[in-house]
């Protein structure tokens, strides 16, 4: 990341490089910046982790099974956790005041010991299988030490709150007899608890860690490679070229670019830094206040985790917890995410109208007719291209049979080379120096055409998931392989076609980018790997103690059986836990405890609530914690760029996200928003149109109720306000949220 300088009104220069890098490193990749042999070791282990994950996801282990033994889920999960624990101790210092440039001896010892405890499960898996539930003394010692080091790795990588939550549940396992009567139980022995938590797949090595091993790592690696190749910069430039000249254009471009980057990053903090360093200064340039410029980026980047395919890693956990396919999860998540982003663009437009803000100067002025024709041509072109790809590949499969994968690979390679050859007609999209003021927007056509090859691995990923119906892990593997090829060859190919530059130097630079991308992807996974393992302690507590059954009675007691109160209670839990837990861990904890409760009590109220709707509800409110004061890490990152107060930025961002906060309540009562119960294309179209209209009307009336400086009665437009408010709530209440029979009840 280049050093970012923004000249303030008093001509002082504000250095953002160190502050932003510190925020991202502390949250995602590790706060230490190591040199010499320690840095080499950290990079080597990270690279080895990425290569290991690619190996187990590939078909090679099955092809070479006669020579290399296959690894089962116990082996892969223990290795995955071993890598995560070791890197947690090496990449994250014990304390904030600890050295950021060297690793003390005890951290190396702790990392190796924690890794050994994780690998113990793999090395002695056969012996453990022969004595289930009957651990011997070494088993118990290793389990106890492993849990201690896992909790310390959690504290370093994720912070104290996550460790405290895990300790609270562990305390309940041992001292449940001292809990209040309604949740009391007899408590477990050390032998039973350690066996359940560490030696089986009911605790630490359970579903969460399995999903992290099989699915999440590859998608995070795929996103890291895309970003390293320049796709994030490409998406941002395209968004600005398309929208920057409209009223409040930089803010609208920030929303769109954050949505596109959110599809591949899965981290709201990283999303803020990637797009915000470019978008926030431009929002301020056209007239947005510091707080509102930061808040728009916070709302857009936080909602980036709602966008498929990664969805902050929760999409893959839903596969296991809900028991549906990945494609079904994407289908259910798509419409609410799109509605949320359309509404945010509209909110930005209203803010720009209220302040009479303009857009940036376009490079070339076009008429409305030209814009309509261009838009229609793009849509028609995309439809034709989709048809050619779908029917073309179908024809190839029917004609070539078993050779079709090789033919498809050759075609993809050919298309890639053609797109690279086409892109050299246009200037490369270099990362801008933010200290130089942007006065004219980039041209739309050349900007879009210069990076079309970045869309190729995304198309392959979607094709493998939807058409070939590959597993998410295998689909991500093939998309990642193509991304690795692009990352290592795009530079030398451009030099070759342009016949200028040093081909050898660009080739080695491409290889360096490839290695850096693999290392960066692994370091992004440290927190997720540790989080899913630690969340397994909570899940293991639920399965061991039976507290999940008790929770139904407990929640029904405190809510009086009122479903809306239960939902509000669940939302509050998500927001509170989300202040200290990452999205993935928050989702696992709350969904494990509350999802069955909501489904059960919904049925008692005469409402059939699909399990996926409840899991989406929990996921949405877990995400909103990223911009909820007083923690709101995304707000702190944005405020560092905007030079604003982080608390005010977080509050403003949360107000923008109110439209996201009401969506979970709506699709609990009207599951058509999740595309459940859609009977025809017309039914789908009506659902989409009414949902979008209702959300836009809500966004239109919301500022007049809560944010307007004048009272509603004293406003000269009170009659129009009244119409907006009444029409909004009627449409939201009847067409979008509550089913008529439920409202009547």
BAKEGU-408610 format. One record per residue (C-alpha): x, y, z; residue number from 1. Coordinates in steps of 0.25 Angstrom, whole numbers, padded with zeros to 4 digits, always signed. Layout:
% BAKEGU-408610
((X, Y, Z), NUM)
...
END
This chain:
% BAKEGU-408610
((+0000, +0000, +0000), 1)
((+0006, +0013, -0004), 2)
((+0007, +0025, +0006), 3)
((-0006, +0033, +0005), 4)
((-0004, +0048, +0007), 5)
((-0016, +0057, +0007), 6)
((-0014, +0072, +0008), 7)
((-0023, +0079, +0018), 8)
((-0029, +0093, +0018), 9)
((-0017, +0098, +0028), 10)
((-0007, +0092, +0018), 11)
((-0003, +0081, +0027), 12)
((+0000, +0067, +0022), 13)
((-0007, +0055, +0028), 14)
((+0000, +0042, +0027), 15)
((-0010, +0030, +0026), 16)
((-0001, +0019, +0022), 17)
((+0004, +0015, +0035), 18)
((-0010, +0016, +0042), 19)
((-0018, +0009, +0031), 20)
((-0007, -0002, +0030), 21)
((-0008, -0004, +0045), 22)
((-0023, -0005, +0045), 23)
((-0023, -0015, +0034), 24)
((-0011, -0023, +0040), 25)
((-0017, -0023, +0054), 26)
((-0030, -0029, +0049), 27)
((-0027, -0037, +0037), 28)
((-0012, -0041, +0034), 29)
((-0004, -0039, +0047), 30)
((+0002, -0027, +0053), 31)
((+0016, -0031, +0052), 32)
((+0025, -0027, +0040), 33)
((+0037, -0036, +0041), 34)
((+0050, -0036, +0034), 35)
((+0062, -0046, +0032), 36)
((+0060, -0060, +0036), 37)
((+0047, -0058, +0044), 38)
((+0040, -0051, +0032), 39)
((+0045, -0062, +0023), 40)
((+0039, -0073, +0032), 41)
((+0026, -0065, +0034), 42)
((+0025, -0064, +0018), 43)
((+0029, -0079, +0016), 44)
((+0019, -0084, +0026), 45)
((+0008, -0076, +0020), 46)
((+0012, -0080, +0006), 47)
((+0012, -0095, +0010), 48)
((-0002, -0093, +0016), 49)
((-0007, -0088, +0003), 50)
((+0000, -0099, -0005), 51)
((-0006, -0110, +0005), 52)
((-0020, -0104, +0003), 53)
((-0019, -0104, -0012), 54)
((-0013, -0119, -0011), 55)
((-0025, -0124, -0003), 56)
((-0035, -0117, -0012), 57)
((-0029, -0122, -0025), 58)
((-0032, -0135, -0032), 59)
((-0017, -0139, -0030), 60)
((-0018, -0146, -0017), 61)
((-0029, -0156, -0023), 62)
((-0020, -0158, -0036), 63)
((-0008, -0161, -0028), 64)
((-0015, -0169, -0017), 65)
((-0006, -0181, -0020), 66)
((+0006, -0174, -0017), 67)
((+0002, -0163, -0007), 68)
((-0008, -0167, +0004), 69)
((-0021, -0159, +0004), 70)
((-0024, -0149, +0016), 71)
((-0037, -0150, +0023), 72)
((-0044, -0139, +0029), 73)
((-0037, -0141, +0043), 74)
((-0024, -0140, +0036), 75)
((-0027, -0127, +0028), 76)
((-0035, -0120, +0040), 77)
((-0023, -0123, +0049), 78)
((-0013, -0118, +0039), 79)
((-0022, -0105, +0036), 80)
((-0023, -0102, +0051), 81)
((-0008, -0105, +0053), 82)
((-0004, -0094, +0042), 83)
((-0014, -0084, +0048), 84)
((-0009, -0086, +0062), 85)
((+0006, -0085, +0058), 86)
((+0003, -0072, +0050), 87)
((-0005, -0066, +0061), 88)
((+0007, -0066, +0070), 89)
((+0017, -0062, +0060), 90)
((+0009, -0051, +0053), 91)
((+0002, -0045, +0065), 92)
((+0009, -0039, +0077), 93)
((+0005, -0043, +0091), 94)
((+0002, -0029, +0095), 95)
((+0001, -0015, +0087), 96)
((+0014, -0010, +0093), 97)
((+0021, -0023, +0089), 98)
((+0031, -0022, +0078), 99)
((+0025, -0022, +0064), 100)
((+0038, -0025, +0057), 101)
((+0043, -0038, +0064), 102)
((+0038, -0050, +0070), 103)
((+0042, -0054, +0084), 104)
((+0046, -0068, +0087), 105)
((+0034, -0072, +0095), 106)
((+0025, -0068, +0084), 107)
((+0032, -0078, +0075), 108)
((+0031, -0089, +0086), 109)
((+0016, -0086, +0088), 110)
((+0013, -0086, +0073), 111)
((+0021, -0100, +0071), 112)
((+0014, -0105, +0084), 113)
((+0000, -0101, +0079), 114)
((+0003, -0107, +0065), 115)
((+0008, -0120, +0071), 116)
((-0005, -0121, +0080), 117)
((-0014, -0119, +0067), 118)
((-0005, -0129, +0059), 119)
((-0007, -0139, +0070), 120)
((-0021, -0142, +0066), 121)
((-0016, -0146, +0052), 122)
((-0004, -0154, +0056), 123)
((-0011, -0162, +0066), 124)
((-0025, -0163, +0059), 125)
((-0025, -0178, +0057), 126)
((-0022, -0180, +0072), 127)
((-0032, -0170, +0076), 128)
((-0043, -0176, +0067), 129)
((-0041, -0190, +0075), 130)
((-0044, -0184, +0088), 131)
((-0055, -0173, +0086), 132)
((-0059, -0167, +0099), 133)
((-0048, -0174, +0107), 134)
((-0036, -0164, +0106), 135)
((-0023, -0168, +0113), 136)
((-0014, -0158, +0121), 137)
((-0006, -0153, +0109), 138)
((-0019, -0150, +0101), 139)
((-0024, -0141, +0113), 140)
((-0011, -0134, +0115), 141)
((-0010, -0131, +0100), 142)
((-0025, -0126, +0100), 143)
((-0023, -0117, +0111), 144)
((-0011, -0111, +0106), 145)
((-0017, -0110, +0092), 146)
((-0029, -0102, +0097), 147)
((-0020, -0093, +0105), 148)
((-0012, -0089, +0093), 149)
((-0024, -0088, +0084), 150)
((-0030, -0078, +0094), 151)
((-0017, -0070, +0094), 152)
((-0016, -0070, +0079), 153)
((-0031, -0065, +0079), 154)
((-0027, -0054, +0088), 155)
((-0016, -0050, +0079), 156)
((-0023, -0051, +0066), 157)
((-0037, -0047, +0070), 158)
((-0036, -0040, +0083), 159)
((-0040, -0042, +0097), 160)
((-0056, -0042, +0095), 161)
((-0055, -0055, +0087), 162)
((-0046, -0062, +0097), 163)
((-0055, -0058, +0108), 164)
((-0068, -0063, +0101), 165)
((-0061, -0077, +0099), 166)
((-0056, -0077, +0114), 167)
((-0070, -0074, +0119), 168)
((-0076, -0086, +0111), 169)
((-0064, -0095, +0116), 170)
((-0068, -0090, +0130), 171)
((-0082, -0094, +0128), 172)
((-0077, -0108, +0124), 173)
((-0070, -0110, +0137), 174)
((-0078, -0102, +0147), 175)
((-0092, -0103, +0141), 176)
((-0098, -0107, +0154), 177)
((-0095, -0093, +0160), 178)
((-0103, -0087, +0148), 179)
((-0117, -0081, +0150), 180)
((-0127, -0092, +0152), 181)
((-0133, -0090, +0138), 182)
((-0120, -0093, +0131), 183)
((-0113, -0102, +0142), 184)
((-0107, -0115, +0139), 185)
((-0099, -0125, +0146), 186)
((-0085, -0121, +0140), 187)
((-0075, -0130, +0133), 188)
((-0062, -0136, +0137), 189)
((-0049, -0132, +0132), 190)
((-0048, -0145, +0124), 191)
((-0061, -0144, +0118), 192)
((-0060, -0129, +0114), 193)
((-0046, -0131, +0108), 194)
((-0050, -0143, +0100), 195)
((-0062, -0136, +0095), 196)
((-0055, -0122, +0091), 197)
((-0042, -0127, +0086), 198)
((-0042, -0142, +0082), 199)
((-0055, -0143, +0074), 200)
((-0061, -0134, +0063), 201)
((-0072, -0129, +0073), 202)
((-0064, -0118, +0078), 203)
((-0052, -0110, +0073), 204)
((-0050, -0119, +0061), 205)
((-0065, -0119, +0057), 206)
((-0073, -0113, +0046), 207)
((-0068, -0099, +0046), 208)
((-0053, -0103, +0045), 209)
((-0057, -0113, +0034), 210)
((-0064, -0102, +0026), 211)
((-0052, -0093, +0028), 212)
((-0043, -0104, +0023), 213)
((-0051, -0109, +0011), 214)
((-0057, -0096, +0006), 215)
((-0054, -0083, +0013), 216)
((-0039, -0083, +0011), 217)
((-0040, -0085, -0004), 218)
((-0050, -0074, -0006), 219)
((-0042, -0064, +0002), 220)
((-0029, -0068, -0005), 221)
((-0037, -0066, -0018), 222)
((-0041, -0052, -0014), 223)
((-0027, -0048, -0009), 224)
((-0021, -0052, -0023), 225)
((-0032, -0044, -0030), 226)
((-0028, -0032, -0022), 227)
((-0013, -0035, -0024), 228)
((-0015, -0035, -0039), 229)
((-0022, -0022, -0039), 230)
((-0036, -0025, -0039), 231)
((-0040, -0017, -0027), 232)
((-0034, -0004, -0034), 233)
((-0041, -0008, -0047), 234)
((-0055, -0009, -0040), 235)
((-0053, +0004, -0034), 236)
((-0049, +0011, -0047), 237)
((-0060, +0005, -0054), 238)
((-0070, +0010, -0044), 239)
((-0065, +0024, -0044), 240)
((-0065, +0024, -0059), 241)
((-0079, +0020, -0060), 242)
((-0085, +0028, -0048), 243)
((-0075, +0039, -0044), 244)
((-0081, +0049, -0053), 245)
((-0095, +0048, -0047), 246)
((-0100, +0056, -0035), 247)
((-0092, +0052, -0023), 248)
((-0085, +0043, -0032), 249)
((-0073, +0039, -0024), 250)
((-0082, +0034, -0013), 251)
((-0090, +0025, -0023), 252)
((-0077, +0020, -0029), 253)
((-0072, +0017, -0015), 254)
((-0085, +0008, -0012), 255)
((-0084, +0001, -0025), 256)
((-0069, -0002, -0024), 257)
((-0070, -0006, -0010), 258)
((-0081, -0016, -0014), 259)
((-0072, -0022, -0025), 260)
((-0060, -0022, -0016), 261)
((-0068, -0028, -0005), 262)
((-0072, -0040, -0014), 263)
((-0057, -0044, -0014), 264)
((-0052, -0039, -0001), 265)
((-0061, -0043, +0010), 266)
((-0055, -0033, +0020), 267)
((-0061, -0020, +0023), 268)
((-0048, -0014, +0028), 269)
((-0041, -0018, +0016), 270)
((-0052, -0013, +0007), 271)
((-0051, +0001, +0014), 272)
((-0036, +0002, +0012), 273)
((-0037, -0003, -0003), 274)
((-0048, +0006, -0008), 275)
((-0048, +0017, +0003), 276)
((-0034, +0023, +0001), 277)
((-0039, +0026, -0013), 278)
((-0054, +0029, -0011), 279)
((-0054, +0037, +0002), 280)
((-0045, +0049, -0003), 281)
((-0054, +0050, -0015), 282)
((-0067, +0050, -0007), 283)
((-0061, +0061, +0001), 284)
((-0057, +0068, -0012), 285)
((-0071, +0069, -0017), 286)
((-0077, +0074, -0004), 287)
((-0079, +0062, +0006), 288)
((-0076, +0065, +0020), 289)
((-0064, +0057, +0026), 290)
((-0074, +0049, +0035), 291)
((-0083, +0046, +0023), 292)
((-0072, +0043, +0014), 293)
((-0067, +0033, +0023), 294)
((-0081, +0027, +0027), 295)
((-0084, +0025, +0013), 296)
((-0072, +0016, +0011), 297)
((-0074, +0009, +0024), 298)
((-0089, +0006, +0020), 299)
((-0084, +0001, +0006), 300)
((-0072, -0007, +0011), 301)
((-0080, -0013, +0023), 302)
((-0091, -0018, +0013), 303)
((-0080, -0024, +0004), 304)
((-0081, -0036, +0013), 305)
((-0095, -0038, +0009), 306)
((-0091, -0040, -0006), 307)
((-0089, -0054, -0011), 308)
((-0081, -0062, -0013), 309)
((-0072, -0060, -0001), 310)
((-0082, -0053, +0009), 311)
((-0071, -0052, +0020), 312)
((-0069, -0067, +0020), 313)
((-0083, -0069, +0026), 314)
((-0089, -0075, +0013), 315)
((-0081, -0087, +0014), 316)
((-0085, -0089, +0029), 317)
((-0099, -0088, +0025), 318)
((-0097, -0100, +0015), 319)
((-0094, -0109, +0027), 320)
((-0103, -0103, +0038), 321)
((-0115, -0102, +0029), 322)
((-0113, -0114, +0021), 323)
((-0115, -0108, +0007), 324)
((-0106, -0106, -0005), 325)
((-0097, -0094, -0007), 326)
((-0105, -0090, -0019), 327)
((-0117, -0090, -0011), 328)
((-0110, -0081, -0001), 329)
((-0106, -0071, -0012), 330)
((-0120, -0071, -0017), 331)
((-0126, -0067, -0004), 332)
((-0116, -0057, -0001), 333)
((-0116, -0050, -0014), 334)
((-0128, -0041, -0014), 335)
((-0127, -0035, +0000), 336)
((-0113, -0031, -0003), 337)
((-0117, -0025, -0017), 338)
((-0128, -0018, -0010), 339)
((-0119, -0012, +0001), 340)
((-0109, -0007, -0009), 341)
((-0120, +0000, -0018), 342)
((-0125, +0006, -0005), 343)
((-0112, +0011, -0001), 344)
((-0110, +0018, -0015), 345)
((-0123, +0024, -0013), 346)
((-0119, +0029, +0000), 347)
((-0107, +0035, -0005), 348)
((-0115, +0042, -0016), 349)
((-0124, +0048, -0006), 350)
((-0112, +0053, +0002), 351)
((-0106, +0060, -0010), 352)
((-0120, +0066, -0014), 353)
((-0122, +0072, +0000), 354)
((-0108, +0078, -0001), 355)
((-0109, +0082, -0015), 356)
((-0096, +0074, -0019), 357)
((-0091, +0072, -0033), 358)
((-0083, +0061, -0039), 359)
((-0069, +0061, -0045), 360)
((-0066, +0066, -0058), 361)
((-0067, +0055, -0069), 362)
((-0057, +0054, -0080), 363)
((-0067, +0053, -0091), 364)
((-0081, +0058, -0090), 365)
((-0092, +0049, -0095), 366)
((-0107, +0051, -0098), 367)
((-0118, +0043, -0091), 368)
((-0121, +0036, -0104), 369)
((-0106, +0031, -0105), 370)
((-0106, +0026, -0091), 371)
((-0119, +0018, -0093), 372)
((-0114, +0012, -0106), 373)
((-0100, +0009, -0099), 374)
((-0108, +0002, -0088), 375)
((-0117, -0006, -0097), 376)
((-0105, -0010, -0105), 377)
((-0097, -0015, -0093), 378)
((-0110, -0023, -0088), 379)
((-0112, -0029, -0101), 380)
((-0097, -0032, -0102), 381)
((-0097, -0039, -0089), 382)
((-0109, -0047, -0092), 383)
((-0103, -0052, -0105), 384)
((-0090, -0055, -0099), 385)
((-0097, -0063, -0087), 386)
((-0105, -0071, -0098), 387)
((-0092, -0074, -0106), 388)
((-0085, -0078, -0093), 389)
((-0096, -0087, -0088), 390)
((-0100, -0094, -0101), 391)
((-0086, -0094, -0106), 392)
((-0080, -0101, -0095), 393)
((-0092, -0110, -0094), 394)
((-0090, -0114, -0109), 395)
((-0075, -0116, -0106), 396)
((-0078, -0126, -0095), 397)
((-0088, -0134, -0103), 398)
((-0078, -0135, -0115), 399)
((-0065, -0137, -0108), 400)
((-0070, -0145, -0096), 401)
((-0058, -0148, -0086), 402)
((-0049, -0139, -0093), 403)
((-0058, -0127, -0091), 404)
((-0050, -0122, -0079), 405)
((-0037, -0121, -0087), 406)
((-0045, -0114, -0099), 407)
((-0051, -0104, -0089), 408)
((-0037, -0101, -0083), 409)
((-0032, -0098, -0097), 410)
((-0043, -0089, -0100), 411)
((-0042, -0082, -0087), 412)
((-0027, -0080, -0089), 413)
((-0030, -0075, -0103), 414)
((-0040, -0065, -0098), 415)
((-0031, -0060, -0088), 416)
((-0019, -0057, -0098), 417)
((-0029, -0050, -0107), 418)
((-0034, -0041, -0096), 419)
((-0020, -0038, -0092), 420)
((-0017, -0035, -0106), 421)
((-0029, -0026, -0107), 422)
((-0026, -0019, -0094), 423)
((-0012, -0014, -0099), 424)
((-0020, -0004, -0107), 425)
((-0023, +0004, -0095), 426)
((-0015, +0010, -0084), 427)
((-0012, +0001, -0071), 428)
((-0020, +0005, -0059), 429)
((-0009, +0009, -0050), 430)
((-0013, +0011, -0035), 431)
((-0014, +0026, -0034), 432)
((-0006, +0035, -0025), 433)
((-0016, +0040, -0016), 434)
((-0008, +0053, -0013), 435)
((-0011, +0057, -0027), 436)
((-0025, +0063, -0029), 437)
((-0034, +0056, -0038), 438)
((-0041, +0066, -0047), 439)
((-0046, +0058, -0059), 440)
((-0052, +0044, -0059), 441)
((-0046, +0033, -0067), 442)
((-0053, +0029, -0080), 443)
((-0064, +0018, -0078), 444)
((-0061, +0010, -0090), 445)
((-0045, +0009, -0089), 446)
((-0046, +0007, -0074), 447)
((-0056, -0005, -0075), 448)
((-0048, -0011, -0087), 449)
((-0035, -0010, -0080), 450)
((-0038, -0021, -0070), 451)
((-0048, -0030, -0076), 452)
((-0039, -0042, -0073), 453)
((-0041, -0040, -0058), 454)
((-0055, -0045, -0060), 455)
((-0051, -0058, -0066), 456)
((-0048, -0065, -0053), 457)
((-0061, -0060, -0047), 458)
((-0069, -0066, -0059), 459)
((-0061, -0079, -0058), 460)
((-0065, -0079, -0043), 461)
((-0080, -0076, -0046), 462)
((-0080, -0087, -0057), 463)
((-0074, -0098, -0048), 464)
((-0084, -0095, -0037), 465)
((-0097, -0093, -0046), 466)
((-0095, -0101, -0058), 467)
((-0085, -0112, -0055), 468)
((-0091, -0113, -0041), 469)
((-0077, -0115, -0035), 470)
((-0075, -0114, -0020), 471)
((-0071, -0100, -0015), 472)
((-0057, -0105, -0011), 473)
((-0055, -0111, -0025), 474)
((-0061, -0099, -0032), 475)
((-0052, -0089, -0024), 476)
((-0040, -0098, -0027), 477)
((-0042, -0097, -0042), 478)
((-0044, -0082, -0041), 479)
((-0032, -0080, -0033), 480)
((-0023, -0088, -0042), 481)
((-0028, -0078, -0054), 482)
((-0025, -0066, -0045), 483)
((-0011, -0071, -0042), 484)
((-0009, -0073, -0056), 485)
((-0014, -0059, -0059), 486)
((-0006, -0053, -0048), 487)
((+0007, -0059, -0053), 488)
((+0005, -0056, -0068), 489)
((-0002, -0043, -0070), 490)
((+0010, -0034, -0069), 491)
((+0019, -0042, -0078), 492)
((+0008, -0044, -0088), 493)
((+0005, -0029, -0089), 494)
((+0020, -0027, -0091), 495)
((+0021, -0037, -0101), 496)
((+0009, -0032, -0109), 497)
((+0014, -0017, -0108), 498)
((+0028, -0021, -0112), 499)
((+0033, -0012, -0102), 500)
((+0039, -0014, -0088), 501)
((+0047, -0024, -0081), 502)
((+0040, -0038, -0083), 503)
((+0049, -0045, -0073), 504)
((+0047, -0035, -0062), 505)
((+0032, -0035, -0064), 506)
((+0032, -0050, -0064), 507)
((+0039, -0050, -0050), 508)
((+0030, -0039, -0045), 509)
((+0018, -0047, -0049), 510)
((+0024, -0059, -0041), 511)
((+0027, -0050, -0029), 512)
((+0012, -0045, -0029), 513)
((+0007, -0059, -0030), 514)
((+0016, -0063, -0017), 515)
((+0011, -0050, -0010), 516)
((-0003, -0053, -0013), 517)
((-0002, -0067, -0007), 518)
((+0005, -0062, +0005), 519)
((-0005, -0051, +0007), 520)
((-0017, -0060, +0005), 521)
((-0012, -0069, +0016), 522)
((-0009, -0058, +0025), 523)
((-0024, -0053, +0023), 524)
((-0028, -0067, +0028), 525)
((-0022, -0067, +0041), 526)
((-0033, -0060, +0048), 527)
((-0044, -0068, +0041), 528)
((-0037, -0081, +0044), 529)
((-0035, -0078, +0059), 530)
((-0049, -0073, +0060), 531)
((-0056, -0085, +0054), 532)
((-0048, -0094, +0064), 533)
((-0051, -0086, +0076), 534)
((-0066, -0085, +0072), 535)
((-0065, -0100, +0072), 536)
((-0064, -0099, +0087), 537)
((-0077, -0092, +0088), 538)
((-0084, -0102, +0079), 539)
((-0077, -0113, +0087), 540)
((-0083, -0107, +0099), 541)
((-0097, -0107, +0093), 542)
((-0096, -0122, +0089), 543)
((-0090, -0126, +0102), 544)
((-0099, -0119, +0112), 545)
((-0112, -0119, +0104), 546)
((-0113, -0104, +0107), 547)
((-0119, -0102, +0093), 548)
((-0132, -0109, +0098), 549)
((-0132, -0101, +0110), 550)
((-0131, -0088, +0102), 551)
((-0144, -0090, +0096), 552)
((-0151, -0089, +0110), 553)
((-0142, -0078, +0115), 554)
((-0145, -0069, +0103), 555)
((-0159, -0072, +0103), 556)
((-0160, -0068, +0117), 557)
((-0153, -0055, +0116), 558)
((-0161, -0051, +0103), 559)
((-0174, -0056, +0107), 560)
((-0174, -0065, +0094), 561)
((-0175, -0052, +0085), 562)
((-0167, -0055, +0073), 563)
((-0164, -0040, +0070), 564)
((-0158, -0039, +0084), 565)
((-0150, -0051, +0081), 566)
((-0145, -0045, +0068), 567)
((-0141, -0032, +0075), 568)
((-0134, -0040, +0086), 569)
((-0126, -0048, +0076), 570)
((-0122, -0035, +0068), 571)
((-0117, -0029, +0081), 572)
((-0109, -0041, +0084), 573)
((-0103, -0041, +0070), 574)
((-0099, -0026, +0071), 575)
((-0093, -0027, +0085), 576)
((-0085, -0040, +0082), 577)
((-0081, -0034, +0068), 578)
((-0074, -0022, +0075), 579)
((-0063, -0033, +0080), 580)
((-0065, -0045, +0071), 581)
((-0062, -0046, +0056), 582)
((-0074, -0048, +0047), 583)
((-0071, -0063, +0045), 584)
((-0070, -0066, +0060), 585)
((-0082, -0057, +0063), 586)
((-0091, -0064, +0053), 587)
((-0087, -0078, +0058), 588)
((-0089, -0075, +0073), 589)
((-0103, -0068, +0071), 590)
((-0108, -0077, +0061), 591)
((-0105, -0089, +0069), 592)
((-0112, -0084, +0081), 593)
((-0124, -0076, +0075), 594)
((-0127, -0081, +0061), 595)
((-0135, -0094, +0067), 596)
((-0142, -0085, +0077), 597)
((-0147, -0075, +0067), 598)
((-0152, -0087, +0058), 599)
((-0159, -0094, +0069), 600)
((-0166, -0081, +0075), 601)
((-0169, -0077, +0061), 602)
((-0177, -0090, +0059), 603)
((-0184, -0088, +0073), 604)
((-0189, -0074, +0067), 605)
((-0194, -0081, +0055), 606)
((-0183, -0076, +0046), 607)
((-0174, -0086, +0038), 608)
((-0160, -0079, +0038), 609)
((-0150, -0086, +0029), 610)
((-0137, -0089, +0036), 611)
((-0129, -0081, +0025), 612)
((-0137, -0069, +0028), 613)
((-0133, -0069, +0043), 614)
((-0118, -0072, +0039), 615)
((-0119, -0060, +0029), 616)
((-0125, -0051, +0041), 617)
((-0113, -0055, +0050), 618)
((-0103, -0052, +0039), 619)
((-0109, -0039, +0035), 620)
((-0108, -0033, +0050), 621)
((-0094, -0039, +0052), 622)
((-0089, -0031, +0040), 623)
((-0096, -0018, +0045), 624)
((-0087, -0019, +0057), 625)
((-0075, -0014, +0049), 626)
((-0081, +0000, +0048), 627)
((-0088, +0000, +0061), 628)
((-0081, +0010, +0072), 629)
((-0074, +0009, +0081), 630)
((-0065, -0002, +0074), 631)
((-0069, -0001, +0059), 632)
((-0055, -0005, +0053), 633)
((-0059, -0001, +0039), 634)
((-0063, +0013, +0044), 635)
((-0050, +0015, +0051), 636)
((-0043, +0011, +0037), 637)
((-0052, +0021, +0030), 638)
((-0050, +0032, +0040), 639)
((-0035, +0031, +0038), 640)
((-0036, +0034, +0023), 641)
((-0047, +0044, +0025), 642)
((-0041, +0051, +0037), 643)
((-0054, +0050, +0044), 644)
((-0058, +0046, +0058), 645)
((-0060, +0031, +0058), 646)
((-0072, +0031, +0067), 647)
((-0079, +0041, +0059), 648)
((-0075, +0034, +0046), 649)
((-0080, +0020, +0052), 650)
((-0093, +0026, +0056), 651)
((-0096, +0032, +0043), 652)
((-0092, +0019, +0036), 653)
((-0102, +0012, +0045), 654)
((-0113, +0022, +0041), 655)
((-0110, +0019, +0027), 656)
((-0111, +0004, +0030), 657)
((-0124, +0005, +0036), 658)
((-0130, +0000, +0023), 659)
((-0121, -0012, +0024), 660)
((-0125, -0014, +0039), 661)
((-0140, -0015, +0035), 662)
((-0138, -0025, +0024), 663)
((-0136, -0037, +0033), 664)
((-0149, -0035, +0040), 665)
((-0156, -0034, +0027), 666)
((-0151, -0047, +0021), 667)
((-0154, -0054, +0034), 668)
((-0169, -0051, +0031), 669)
((-0169, -0051, +0016), 670)
((-0159, -0062, +0011), 671)
((-0162, -0058, -0003), 672)
((-0151, -0048, -0001), 673)
((-0141, -0060, +0000), 674)
((-0148, -0065, -0013), 675)
((-0155, -0076, -0005), 676)
((-0168, -0080, -0010), 677)
((-0166, -0073, -0024), 678)
((-0175, -0080, -0034), 679)
((-0172, -0073, -0047), 680)
((-0164, -0062, -0054), 681)
((-0176, -0052, -0052), 682)
((-0177, -0055, -0038), 683)
((-0162, -0053, -0036), 684)
((-0162, -0040, -0044), 685)
((-0174, -0035, -0036), 686)
((-0166, -0038, -0023), 687)
((-0154, -0031, -0028), 688)
((-0161, -0018, -0032), 689)
((-0170, -0017, -0020), 690)
((-0158, -0020, -0010), 691)
((-0149, -0009, -0017), 692)
((-0161, +0001, -0017), 693)
((-0164, -0001, -0003), 694)
((-0149, +0000, +0001), 695)
((-0148, +0013, -0007), 696)
((-0160, +0019, -0001), 697)
((-0155, +0015, +0013), 698)
((-0142, +0022, +0010), 699)
((-0149, +0034, +0005), 700)
((-0158, +0036, +0017), 701)
((-0148, +0031, +0028), 702)
((-0139, +0044, +0028), 703)
((-0152, +0052, +0030), 704)
((-0156, +0045, +0042), 705)
((-0143, +0043, +0050), 706)
((-0132, +0052, +0043), 707)
((-0140, +0065, +0039), 708)
((-0135, +0077, +0047), 709)
((-0150, +0083, +0046), 710)
((-0161, +0076, +0052), 711)
((-0171, +0069, +0043), 712)
((-0182, +0078, +0047), 713)
((-0175, +0091, +0045), 714)
((-0169, +0086, +0031), 715)
((-0175, +0094, +0019), 716)
((-0176, +0080, +0012), 717)
((-0183, +0073, +0023), 718)
((-0194, +0069, +0014), 719)
((-0184, +0062, +0004), 720)
((-0177, +0056, +0016), 721)
((-0190, +0050, +0021), 722)
((-0192, +0044, +0008), 723)
((-0178, +0038, +0007), 724)
((-0179, +0033, +0021), 725)
((-0193, +0026, +0020), 726)
((-0190, +0020, +0006), 727)
((-0177, +0015, +0011), 728)
((-0182, +0008, +0023), 729)
((-0194, +0002, +0016), 730)
((-0185, -0003, +0004), 731)
((-0174, -0008, +0014), 732)
((-0185, -0014, +0023), 733)
((-0193, -0021, +0013), 734)
((-0185, -0024, +0001), 735)
((-0171, -0026, +0007), 736)
((-0171, -0030, +0021), 737)
((-0183, -0036, +0028), 738)
((-0192, -0047, +0022), 739)
((-0207, -0043, +0022), 740)
((-0211, -0055, +0031), 741)
((-0200, -0052, +0041), 742)
((-0203, -0037, +0042), 743)
((-0218, -0041, +0044), 744)
((-0214, -0050, +0055), 745)
END
